[in-house]
Each structure stands twice: as C-alpha cells, then as structure tokens.
Amino acid sequence: MTILGLSILTIAWLVQFFSMSGKDLKIKPLFLVIYCLGVMILIIDGILAGSKPVIWGNTACIVTTGLVLAKVKKLL
C-alpha cells in the first residue's frame, strides 16, 4: 500500500505541475484532493503495519493539507 500511496502523491504533484501555466502559480484544489487521497492510503498502511509514528506523521500532513484546501477554497 505504501507504493500506491506514494504513487498517488506523485500523480498529485504532476497534476499541480502541469496545471501551472505562465504566471499562474497558484495551488490547485485538485492537487490537494489527490494529495489527501494519497496520504489517507499511507495512514491506512500505517494502521495495518501498526506504526504509530507513520500514522501520526501522515495524520498531521492530511490535517495541514486540509487546512490549505479550505483556505484555497476560501472556507477559512
């Protein structure tokens, strides 16, 4: 599952990279959604492996990514 999660994170970064054109360097909501999906898979992988540091680290990552998404969508 780790490989799947990391692959989804890579896809998210590629979406962000290719959606940037010229001077439009804003963070795209689609990037954040795909990124969160990849991190959720890494959290599940950490749960299945019983690795609390992996679970906590990825949980912190998904929370901060969610905050950025909320700010990009002007919810915060």
N, CA, C and O atoms as a GROMACS GRO file, in nm:
protein
  304
    1MET      N    1   0.081  -0.120   0.000
    1MET     CA    2   0.000   0.000   0.000
    1MET      C    3   0.086   0.126   0.000
    1MET      O    4   0.044   0.232  -0.048
    2THR      N    5   0.206   0.114   0.055
    2THR     CA    6   0.295   0.230   0.057
    2THR      C    7   0.323   0.279  -0.084
    2THR      O    8   0.320   0.400  -0.111
    3ILE      N    9   0.352   0.187  -0.173
    3ILE     CA   10   0.382   0.224  -0.312
    3ILE      C   11   0.261   0.292  -0.376
    3ILE      O   12   0.277   0.390  -0.449
    4LEU      N   13   0.142   0.242  -0.350
    4LEU     CA   14   0.020   0.302  -0.404
    4LEU      C   15   0.003   0.445  -0.352
    4LEU      O   16  -0.024   0.537  -0.429
    5GLY      N   17   0.019   0.463  -0.221
    5GLY     CA   18   0.006   0.596  -0.162
    5GLY      C   19   0.107   0.694  -0.219
    5GLY      O   20   0.073   0.808  -0.253
    6LEU      N   21   0.231   0.650  -0.230
    6LEU     CA   22   0.336   0.738  -0.284
    6LEU      C   23   0.313   0.766  -0.433
    6LEU      O   24   0.343   0.875  -0.481
    7SER      N   25   0.260   0.668  -0.505
    7SER     CA   26   0.229   0.690  -0.646
    7SER      C   27   0.120   0.796  -0.663
    7SER      O   28   0.127   0.879  -0.753
    8ILE      N   29   0.020   0.791  -0.576
    8ILE     CA   30  -0.087   0.892  -0.582
    8ILE      C   31  -0.032   1.030  -0.547
    8ILE      O   32  -0.072   1.129  -0.607
    9LEU      N   33   0.060   1.037  -0.451
    9LEU     CA   34   0.122   1.166  -0.419
    9LEU      C   35   0.199   1.219  -0.540
    9LEU      O   36   0.196   1.339  -0.568
   10THR      N   37   0.267   1.132  -0.610
   10THR     CA   38   0.341   1.173  -0.730
   10THR      C   39   0.245   1.224  -0.838
   10THR      O   40   0.272   1.324  -0.903
   11ILE      N   41   0.134   1.154  -0.856
   11ILE     CA   42   0.034   1.198  -0.954
   11ILE      C   43  -0.019   1.336  -0.915
   11ILE      O   44  -0.037   1.422  -1.002
   12ALA      N   45  -0.042   1.358  -0.786
   12ALA     CA   46  -0.090   1.489  -0.739
   12ALA      C   47   0.010   1.598  -0.777
   12ALA      O   48  -0.029   1.704  -0.826
   13TRP      N   49   0.137   1.573  -0.754
   13TRP     CA   50   0.238   1.672  -0.789
   13TRP      C   51   0.245   1.696  -0.939
   13TRP      O   52   0.266   1.809  -0.983
   14LEU      N   53   0.227   1.591  -1.018
   14LEU     CA   54   0.226   1.608  -1.163
   14LEU      C   55   0.106   1.691  -1.209
   14LEU      O   56   0.118   1.774  -1.298
   15VAL      N   57  -0.010   1.667  -1.147
   15VAL     CA   58  -0.128   1.747  -1.179
   15VAL      C   59  -0.100   1.894  -1.149
   15VAL      O   60  -0.131   1.981  -1.230
   16GLN      N   61  -0.041   1.920  -1.033
   16GLN     CA   62  -0.009   2.058  -0.995
   16GLN      C   63   0.090   2.118  -1.094
   16GLN      O   64   0.072   2.231  -1.140
   17PHE      N   65   0.194   2.045  -1.126
   17PHE     CA   66   0.298   2.096  -1.216
   17PHE      C   67   0.242   2.131  -1.354
   17PHE      O   68   0.267   2.240  -1.406
   18PHE      N   69   0.166   2.038  -1.412
   18PHE     CA   70   0.116   2.060  -1.547
   18PHE      C   71  -0.001   2.159  -1.553
   18PHE      O   72  -0.034   2.209  -1.661
   19SER      N   73  -0.063   2.188  -1.438
   19SER     CA   74  -0.172   2.286  -1.440
   19SER      C   75  -0.119   2.429  -1.423
   19SER      O   76  -0.194   2.525  -1.437
   20MET      N   77   0.009   2.441  -1.394
   20MET     CA   78   0.069   2.573  -1.380
   20MET      C   79   0.112   2.623  -1.517
   20MET      O   80   0.187   2.556  -1.588
   21SER      N   81   0.063   2.740  -1.554
   21SER     CA   82   0.100   2.794  -1.683
   21SER      C   83   0.137   2.941  -1.668
   21SER      O   84   0.069   3.016  -1.598
   22GLY      N   85   0.244   2.979  -1.732
   22GLY     CA   86   0.286   3.119  -1.727
   22GLY      C   87   0.306   3.167  -1.586
   22GLY      O   88   0.390   3.115  -1.512
   23LYS      N   89   0.229   3.269  -1.549
   23LYS     CA   90   0.243   3.328  -1.416
   23LYS      C   91   0.141   3.274  -1.316
   23LYS      O   92   0.137   3.318  -1.202
   24ASP      N   93   0.058   3.178  -1.359
   24ASP     CA   94  -0.041   3.118  -1.270
   24ASP      C   95   0.026   3.010  -1.186
   24ASP      O   96   0.033   2.894  -1.224
   25LEU      N   97   0.075   3.051  -1.069
   25LEU     CA   98   0.149   2.960  -0.983
   25LEU      C   99   0.068   2.922  -0.859
   25LEU      O  100   0.126   2.881  -0.758
   26LYS      N  101  -0.063   2.935  -0.865
   26LYS     CA  102  -0.149   2.906  -0.750
   26LYS      C  103  -0.159   2.756  -0.727
   26LYS      O  104  -0.144   2.675  -0.819
   27ILE      N  105  -0.184   2.721  -0.601
   27ILE     CA  106  -0.208   2.581  -0.567
   27ILE      C  107  -0.347   2.543  -0.616
   27ILE      O  108  -0.444   2.614  -0.589
   28LYS      N  109  -0.356   2.434  -0.688
   28LYS     CA  110  -0.483   2.389  -0.744
   28LYS      C  111  -0.556   2.298  -0.644
   28LYS      O  112  -0.494   2.211  -0.582
   29PRO      N  113  -0.687   2.318  -0.627
   29PRO     CA  114  -0.764   2.233  -0.537
   29PRO      C  115  -0.755   2.084  -0.575
   29PRO      O  116  -0.752   1.998  -0.487
   30LEU      N  117  -0.751   2.053  -0.704
   30LEU     CA  118  -0.742   1.913  -0.746
   30LEU      C  119  -0.615   1.849  -0.692
   30LEU      O  120  -0.616   1.733  -0.651
   31PHE      N  121  -0.506   1.924  -0.693
   31PHE     CA  122  -0.380   1.874  -0.638
   31PHE      C  123  -0.399   1.835  -0.492
   31PHE      O  124  -0.358   1.727  -0.450
   32LEU      N  125  -0.462   1.924  -0.416
   32LEU     CA  126  -0.480   1.899  -0.273
   32LEU      C  127  -0.570   1.779  -0.246
   32LEU      O  128  -0.545   1.702  -0.154
   33VAL      N  129  -0.674   1.762  -0.327
   33VAL     CA  130  -0.765   1.649  -0.309
   33VAL      C  131  -0.692   1.517  -0.338
   33VAL      O  132  -0.702   1.421  -0.262
   34ILE      N  133  -0.619   1.513  -0.448
   34ILE     CA  134  -0.545   1.390  -0.484
   34ILE      C  135  -0.437   1.364  -0.379
   34ILE      O  136  -0.415   1.249  -0.340
   35TYR      N  137  -0.371   1.469  -0.333
   35TYR     CA  138  -0.268   1.455  -0.231
   35TYR      C  139  -0.327   1.394  -0.103
   35TYR      O  140  -0.268   1.304  -0.043
   36CYS      N  141  -0.444   1.445  -0.061
   36CYS     CA  142  -0.511   1.391   0.058
   36CYS      C  143  -0.544   1.244   0.041
   36CYS      O  144  -0.532   1.165   0.135
   37LEU      N  145  -0.587   1.206  -0.078
   37LEU     CA  146  -0.617   1.065  -0.104
   37LEU      C  147  -0.493   0.979  -0.085
   37LEU      O  148  -0.499   0.873  -0.022
   38GLY      N  149  -0.380   1.024  -0.137
   38GLY     CA  150  -0.255   0.950  -0.121
   38GLY      C  151  -0.214   0.939   0.024
   38GLY      O  152  -0.170   0.833   0.069
   39VAL      N  153  -0.229   1.047   0.099
   39VAL     CA  154  -0.193   1.045   0.241
   39VAL      C  155  -0.288   0.954   0.319
   39VAL      O  156  -0.244   0.885   0.411
   40MET      N  157  -0.417   0.953   0.283
   40MET     CA  158  -0.511   0.863   0.351
   40MET      C  159  -0.468   0.717   0.333
   40MET      O  160  -0.479   0.637   0.426
   41ILE      N  161  -0.420   0.684   0.214
   41ILE     CA  162  -0.374   0.548   0.190
   41ILE      C  163  -0.250   0.519   0.276
   41ILE      O  164  -0.236   0.408   0.328
   42LEU      N  165  -0.162   0.617   0.291
   42LEU     CA  166  -0.045   0.598   0.376
   42LEU      C  167  -0.084   0.584   0.523
   42LEU      O  168  -0.019   0.512   0.598
   43ILE      N  169  -0.190   0.653   0.565
   43ILE     CA  170  -0.240   0.637   0.702
   43ILE      C  171  -0.293   0.495   0.722
   43ILE      O  172  -0.263   0.431   0.823
   44ILE      N  173  -0.372   0.447   0.627
   44ILE     CA  174  -0.424   0.310   0.636
   44ILE      C  175  -0.309   0.210   0.640
   44ILE      O  176  -0.312   0.113   0.716
   45ASP      N  177  -0.206   0.234   0.557
   45ASP     CA  178  -0.089   0.147   0.556
   45ASP      C  179  -0.021   0.148   0.693
   45ASP      O  180   0.022   0.043   0.742
   46GLY      N  181  -0.011   0.265   0.754
   46GLY     CA  182   0.049   0.275   0.887
   46GLY      C  183  -0.033   0.202   0.992
   46GLY      O  184   0.022   0.139   1.082
   47ILE      N  185  -0.166   0.210   0.980
   47ILE     CA  186  -0.254   0.138   1.073
   47ILE      C  187  -0.235  -0.013   1.058
   47ILE      O  188  -0.221  -0.085   1.157
   48LEU      N  189  -0.234  -0.059   0.934
   48LEU     CA  190  -0.216  -0.203   0.910
   48LEU      C  191  -0.080  -0.252   0.958
   48LEU      O  192  -0.066  -0.366   1.002
   49ALA      N  193   0.021  -0.166   0.949
   49ALA     CA  194   0.156  -0.203   0.993
   49ALA      C  195   0.176  -0.180   1.142
   49ALA      O  196   0.275  -0.225   1.199
   50GLY      N  197   0.080  -0.111   1.205
   50GLY     CA  198   0.091  -0.083   1.348
   50GLY      C  199   0.200   0.019   1.381
   50GLY      O  200   0.257   0.016   1.489
   51SER      N  201   0.227   0.108   1.289
   51SER     CA  202   0.333   0.208   1.307
   51SER      C  203   0.273   0.343   1.349
   51SER      O  204   0.227   0.420   1.266
   52LYS      N  205   0.276   0.368   1.479
   52LYS     CA  206   0.218   0.492   1.530
   52LYS      C  207   0.288   0.618   1.478
   52LYS      O  208   0.220   0.716   1.448
   53PRO      N  209   0.422   0.619   1.466
   53PRO     CA  210   0.485   0.741   1.411
   53PRO      C  211   0.439   0.771   1.267
   53PRO      O  212   0.421   0.887   1.231
   54VAL      N  213   0.421   0.667   1.186
   54VAL     CA  214   0.374   0.686   1.049
   54VAL      C  215   0.230   0.738   1.050
   54VAL      O  216   0.196   0.827   0.973
   55ILE      N  217   0.149   0.681   1.136
   55ILE     CA  218   0.009   0.724   1.147
   55ILE      C  219   0.002   0.871   1.188
   55ILE      O  220  -0.068   0.950   1.124
   56TRP      N  221   0.076   0.909   1.293
   56TRP     CA  222   0.071   1.046   1.342
   56TRP      C  223   0.129   1.145   1.242
   56TRP      O  224   0.075   1.254   1.222
   57GLY      N  225   0.240   1.108   1.179
   57GLY     CA  226   0.301   1.196   1.080
   57GLY      C  227   0.210   1.222   0.962
   57GLY      O  228   0.195   1.336   0.919
   58ASN      N  229   0.149   1.117   0.911
   58ASN     CA  230   0.060   1.132   0.797
   58ASN      C  231  -0.071   1.201   0.836
   58ASN      O  232  -0.130   1.272   0.755
   59THR      N  233  -0.116   1.180   0.959
   59THR     CA  234  -0.236   1.249   1.006
   59THR      C  235  -0.210   1.400   1.013
   59THR      O  236  -0.294   1.480   0.973
   60ALA      N  237  -0.094   1.438   1.064
   60ALA     CA  238  -0.058   1.579   1.068
   60ALA      C  239  -0.051   1.636   0.926
   60ALA      O  240  -0.093   1.750   0.902
   61CYS      N  241   0.000   1.558   0.834
   61CYS     CA  242   0.010   1.601   0.694
   61CYS      C  243  -0.128   1.622   0.633
   61CYS      O  244  -0.150   1.721   0.563
   62ILE      N  245  -0.220   1.530   0.657
   62ILE     CA  246  -0.352   1.542   0.596
   62ILE      C  247  -0.431   1.658   0.659
   62ILE      O  248  -0.509   1.725   0.590
   63VAL      N  249  -0.411   1.681   0.788
   63VAL     CA  250  -0.480   1.793   0.852
   63VAL      C  251  -0.431   1.925   0.794
   63VAL      O  252  -0.511   2.012   0.760
   64THR      N  253  -0.299   1.941   0.782
   64THR     CA  254  -0.247   2.067   0.727
   64THR      C  255  -0.284   2.083   0.580
   64THR      O  256  -0.310   2.194   0.535
   65THR      N  257  -0.286   1.974   0.505
   65THR     CA  258  -0.329   1.982   0.365
   65THR      C  259  -0.476   2.022   0.357
   65THR      O  260  -0.515   2.100   0.270
   66GLY      N  261  -0.557   1.968   0.447
   66GLY     CA  262  -0.698   2.006   0.452
   66GLY      C  263  -0.716   2.154   0.484
   66GLY      O  264  -0.805   2.219   0.429
   67LEU      N  265  -0.633   2.206   0.572
   67LEU     CA  266  -0.639   2.349   0.604
   67LEU      C  267  -0.603   2.434   0.483
   67LEU      O  268  -0.667   2.537   0.457
   68VAL      N  269  -0.502   2.392   0.408
   68VAL     CA  270  -0.464   2.465   0.286
   68VAL      C  271  -0.578   2.459   0.185
   68VAL      O  272  -0.610   2.559   0.122
   69LEU      N  273  -0.640   2.341   0.169
   69LEU     CA  274  -0.751   2.327   0.077
   69LEU      C  275  -0.866   2.419   0.116
   69LEU      O  276  -0.926   2.484   0.031
   70ALA      N  277  -0.896   2.424   0.245
   70ALA     CA  278  -1.004   2.512   0.293
   70ALA      C  279  -0.970   2.658   0.264
   70ALA      O  280  -1.058   2.736   0.227
   71LYS      N  281  -0.845   2.695   0.279
   71LYS     CA  282  -0.805   2.833   0.252
   71LYS      C  283  -0.811   2.864   0.102
   71LYS      O  284  -0.855   2.972   0.062
   72VAL      N  285  -0.767   2.768   0.019
   72VAL     CA  286  -0.773   2.785  -0.126
   72VAL      C  287  -0.918   2.800  -0.172
   72VAL      O  288  -0.948   2.881  -0.259
   73LYS      N  289  -1.007   2.722  -0.113
   73LYS     CA  290  -1.149   2.728  -0.147
   73LYS      C  291  -1.220   2.841  -0.074
   73LYS      O  292  -1.342   2.858  -0.086
   74LYS      N  293  -1.142   2.920   0.002
   74LYS     CA  294  -1.193   3.035   0.078
   74LYS      C  295  -1.298   2.995   0.182
   74LYS      O  296  -1.395   3.067   0.205
   75LEU      N  297  -1.275   2.880   0.244
   75LEU     CA  298  -1.364   2.836   0.353
   75LEU      C  299  -1.311   2.884   0.487
   75LEU      O  300  -1.384   2.885   0.586
   76LEU      N  301  -1.184   2.923   0.491
   76LEU     CA  302  -1.124   2.975   0.614
   76LEU      C  303  -1.087   3.121   0.598
   76LEU      O  304  -1.035   3.183   0.691
   0.00000   0.00000   0.00000
